[in-house]
Amino acid sequence: MRAHASRGDYFEMLESDPYGFNNETYNWKGEDRFVLVTATCFMVGMLAIALLETTTYIATIDSAIYAIFACTVVIELMGKAIAAYAVRTYKIKINYVRKLLLRPWRKLKIYIISLFLVAQGTDAIQVILMLFFMDQIKTILTEWNVIRRKVPLLAYAFVSWDRLEDRPYTLRYDMLEDLMRFAVYFPFIILFGKASVIIMIPNLINEFGDGLAEPVGIRFGRHKYRTKSLWYRGRFWHGDFQRSLEGSLVVFIVSVIVLCIYQDQFTSAQFIVSLCVLPILMTLAEAFSPHTNDGPMLAFVGCGVLWATLHFV
């Protein structure tokens, strides 16, 4: 994106329209339609789980989980507001605070809640689903342009998350990536449990490898290559977005580190095969995936490779 070519240009663009509301080329109606469809689906899902709880088919979700979820939402909003202040006052690029400060907490909080507070087994399934639905509704309520226009605090806080190159698709990009990533992880969670290395290793590589790749690429990337978005300006597989070999290298290094941390979960042969195959494939998955959709690709490749390794090696 042109803004990243110069620090001065970047913050000039940001200050000229910090909330993205003044650009007449932005098609907000597309976001409104997306929110209408997805919010309806999530609300129906939440209602279905609540109704099933009144029967003998599923257990009632512990109210403490809802309370902890609410606390994490408050903490997230506070963090975004503080990060937005840092962006505006100290001229820190949104890409840095988003990936290094906000993203790990935002993306991992639901998984952390379910990992430490939800019992293993079939009773965990409806809790994981409910938390996912609630988190998506939270995203809509705090990031939808219609609400942000009416609540100045939400508009201000969103500055720390709303990368200039993603506007006006930030909300849609985030939710679509969450949906696709969840669609990959959920079957593996059902089959192997949420604490399985098949789930944990790709998730950690995604959060920390991909999370660090962008800041490293922006700050130190000298060898750029291009990628496209699944949807941009009314067209599929469109747009012009940059990644770097230096950023991709971070994914490789983090993959090796995470595998070494979980070495005791593998036999010697399994560990050697994983070490030889997984970092390379995860790096390629991140490199060739569409802009903002590397999470689902990393999940698919990581879970698939680890499942095959643990079962056939």
C-alpha positions in Angstrom: 0.0 0.0 0.0 1.3 3.5 -0.9 1.0 4.7 2.7 3.6 2.3 4.0 6.2 3.8 1.6 6.6 6.8 3.8 5.9 7.3 7.5 4.8 10.8 6.8 2.3 9.7 4.2 1.0 7.1 6.5 0.1 9.4 9.3 -1.1 12.1 6.9 -3.6 9.7 5.5 -4.7 8.5 9.0 -5.1 12.0 10.4 -7.1 13.2 7.4 -9.7 10.5 8.0 -9.0 8.7 11.3 -12.3 6.8 11.3 -12.7 6.1 7.6 -16.1 7.9 7.5 -15.1 10.7 5.1 -14.0 8.6 2.1 -16.9 8.7 -0.4 -15.6 5.8 -2.3 -16.2 3.4 0.6 -19.2 1.1 0.1 -20.7 0.9 3.6 -23.8 -0.8 2.3 -21.8 -3.9 1.6 -20.8 -4.0 5.3 -24.4 -3.4 6.3 -25.7 -6.4 4.3 -22.9 -8.6 5.6 -23.8 -7.7 9.2 -27.5 -8.3 8.7 -26.9 -11.8 7.4 -24.2 -12.9 9.8 -25.8 -11.4 12.9 -29.0 -13.2 12.1 -27.2 -16.5 11.8 -25.3 -16.0 15.1 -28.4 -15.0 16.9 -30.2 -18.0 15.7 -27.3 -20.2 16.8 -27.3 -18.7 20.3 -31.1 -19.1 20.6 -30.9 -22.7 19.5 -28.3 -23.5 22.2 -30.3 -21.6 24.8 -33.4 -23.6 23.9 -31.6 -26.9 23.9 -30.3 -26.1 27.4 -34.0 -26.3 28.6 -34.1 -29.9 27.5 -32.1 -32.9 28.5 -30.0 -32.9 25.3 -27.2 -30.6 26.5 -26.0 -29.4 29.8 -26.5 -25.8 31.0 -23.6 -23.5 30.4 -22.0 -22.2 33.7 -22.9 -18.6 34.3 -19.3 -17.9 35.3 -18.2 -18.4 31.7 -20.5 -15.6 30.6 -19.2 -13.3 33.4 -15.6 -14.0 32.4 -16.4 -13.4 28.8 -17.9 -10.0 29.7 -14.7 -9.1 31.6 -12.6 -10.0 28.6 -14.7 -7.8 26.3 -14.2 -4.8 28.7 -10.5 -5.4 28.8 -10.3 -5.7 25.0 -12.2 -2.4 24.6 -9.9 -0.7 27.1 -6.9 -2.1 25.4 -8.1 -0.8 22.0 -8.8 2.6 23.4 -5.3 2.8 24.9 -3.7 1.5 21.8 -5.7 4.1 19.7 -4.3 6.8 21.9 -0.8 5.5 21.3 -1.4 5.5 17.5 -2.7 9.0 17.4 -0.4 10.6 20.0 2.9 8.7 19.6 2.6 7.9 15.8 2.8 4.2 16.1 1.5 2.4 13.1 -1.8 0.6 13.5 -0.2 -2.6 12.1 2.2 -2.8 15.1 -0.3 -2.3 17.9 -2.9 -4.5 16.2 -0.5 -7.5 15.7 1.7 -7.1 18.8 -0.7 -5.9 21.4 -4.4 -6.5 20.5 -4.4 -9.5 18.2 -3.0 -12.1 20.6 -5.6 -11.2 23.3 -8.5 -10.8 20.9 -7.9 -14.1 19.0 -6.9 -16.3 21.9 -9.3 -15.2 24.6 -12.1 -17.4 23.5 -9.8 -20.4 23.2 -8.3 -19.7 26.6 -11.7 -19.5 28.3 -12.8 -22.8 26.7 -9.4 -24.5 27.5 -9.2 -23.7 31.2 -12.9 -23.4 32.2 -14.7 -25.9 30.0 -14.6 -29.6 30.8 -13.5 -32.0 28.1 -16.1 -34.1 26.3 -19.3 -33.5 24.5 -20.4 -30.9 27.1 -17.7 -28.6 25.8 -19.1 -28.4 22.3 -22.0 -26.1 23.0 -19.8 -23.9 25.1 -17.3 -23.4 22.4 -20.1 -22.7 19.9 -21.8 -20.2 22.2 -18.5 -18.4 22.9 -17.8 -18.2 19.2 -21.3 -16.8 18.4 -21.1 -14.3 21.3 -17.6 -13.1 20.2 -18.9 -12.5 16.7 -21.9 -10.5 18.0 -19.5 -8.5 20.2 -17.4 -7.7 17.1 -20.5 -6.5 15.3 -21.7 -4.4 18.2 -18.3 -2.7 18.7 -17.0 -2.4 15.1 -20.0 -2.0 12.7 -19.8 1.4 11.1 -23.4 2.2 11.9 -22.8 1.8 15.7 -19.4 3.4 15.6 -20.9 6.6 14.0 -23.2 6.9 17.1 -20.7 5.9 19.8 -17.6 8.1 19.7 -15.7 5.9 22.1 -16.1 2.8 19.8 -15.0 4.9 16.8 -11.9 6.1 18.7 -11.0 2.6 19.9 -11.4 1.1 16.5 -8.6 3.2 15.1 -6.1 0.8 16.7 -7.5 -2.1 14.8 -8.6 -0.6 11.5 -5.5 -0.9 9.2 -5.5 1.7 6.4 -5.0 -1.0 3.7 -8.1 -2.9 4.9 -10.6 -0.1 4.9 -13.6 -0.4 4.4 -13.4 -4.2 4.7 -11.9 -4.5 8.1 -15.0 -5.9 9.9 -15.7 -8.3 7.0 -12.2 -9.5 6.7 -11.9 -10.2 10.4 -15.2 -12.0 10.7 -14.7 -14.1 7.5 -11.3 -15.2 8.7 -12.7 -16.1 12.1 -15.5 -18.1 10.5 -13.2 -20.0 8.2 -10.7 -20.7 10.8 -13.3 -21.9 13.2 -14.7 -24.1 10.5 -11.3 -25.8 10.3 -10.6 -26.1 14.0 -14.0 -27.2 15.2 -14.1 -30.7 13.6 -10.6 -31.4 15.0 -11.7 -30.1 18.4 -14.7 -32.5 18.3 -12.5 -35.5 17.3 -9.4 -34.9 19.4 -10.2 -32.3 22.1 -9.3 -28.7 22.4 -6.0 -29.4 24.2 -4.7 -31.7 21.6 -1.4 -30.8 20.0 -3.2 -31.0 16.6 -5.1 -27.9 17.7 -2.5 -26.2 19.9 0.5 -26.2 17.6 -1.2 -24.6 14.5 -3.0 -22.1 16.8 0.2 -21.0 18.4 2.0 -20.7 15.0 -0.9 -18.7 13.7 -1.1 -16.3 16.6 2.6 -15.7 17.1 4.2 -16.6 13.8 1.7 -14.8 11.6 1.2 -12.2 14.4 4.9 -11.2 14.2 5.3 -11.6 10.5 3.5 -8.4 9.6 5.4 -6.1 12.0 8.7 -7.6 11.0 7.9 -7.3 7.4 6.9 -3.7 7.7 9.9 -2.7 9.7 12.6 -4.9 8.2 11.1 -6.4 5.0 13.3 -5.6 2.0 12.2 -8.5 -0.3 8.6 -7.9 -1.1 6.1 -10.1 -2.9 2.4 -9.6 -3.7 -0.8 -11.2 -2.7 -4.5 -10.5 -3.3 -7.6 -10.5 -1.2 -10.6 -12.9 -1.6 -12.8 -9.8 -2.0 -11.8 -6.3 -2.7 -13.7 -3.4 -4.4 -16.5 -5.6 -5.7 -14.3 -8.3 -7.1 -13.1 -11.8 -6.0 -9.3 -12.4 -5.8 -8.5 -8.7 -6.3 -6.4 -6.0 -4.8 -2.7 -5.5 -4.4 -1.2 -6.3 -0.9 2.4 -6.8 0.1 4.1 -9.4 2.2 7.9 -10.0 2.6 10.3 -12.9 2.7 11.6 -11.6 6.1 8.0 -11.8 7.5 7.5 -15.3 6.1 10.8 -16.3 7.7 9.3 -15.5 11.1 6.5 -18.0 10.5 9.2 -20.7 9.8 11.2 -19.8 13.0 8.1 -19.8 15.2 7.0 -23.1 13.8 10.3 -24.7 14.7 10.1 -23.2 18.2 6.6 -24.3 18.9 7.4 -27.9 17.7 10.3 -28.0 20.0 8.2 -26.9 23.0 5.8 -29.8 22.3 8.6 -32.3 21.5 7.6 -34.7 24.3 4.2 -35.2 22.6 5.8 -37.0 19.7 7.8 -40.1 19.2 11.3 -39.5 17.9 10.3 -40.3 14.3 7.1 -38.2 14.5 9.1 -35.2 15.8 11.8 -35.5 13.1 9.1 -35.7 10.3 7.2 -32.8 11.8 10.3 -30.7 12.1 11.2 -31.4 8.5 7.8 -30.9 7.0 5.6 -28.6 9.1 7.6 -25.4 9.3 8.1 -25.4 5.5 4.4 -26.0 4.7 3.2 -23.5 7.3 5.5 -20.9 5.8 4.2 -21.6 2.3 0.6 -21.6 3.6 1.1 -18.1 5.0 2.9 -16.9 1.9 0.3 -18.0 -0.6 -2.9 -17.5 1.3 -5.1 -14.5 0.5 -4.7 -11.2 2.4 -6.3 -11.5 5.9 -7.1 -15.2 5.3 -3.8 -16.8 6.3 -5.4 -18.0 9.6 -7.7 -20.6 8.0 -4.9 -21.8 5.7 -2.5 -22.2 8.5 -5.1 -24.1 10.5 -5.9 -26.4 7.7 -2.3 -27.2 6.8 -1.2 -27.4 10.4 -4.0 -29.7 11.7 -3.8 -31.8 8.6 -0.1 -32.4 8.7 -0.1 -33.1 12.4 -3.0 -35.5 12.2 -1.3 -37.4 9.4 2.1 -37.5 11.3 0.6 -38.7 14.5 -1.5 -41.4 12.9 0.8 -42.7 10.1 4.4 -42.2 11.3 
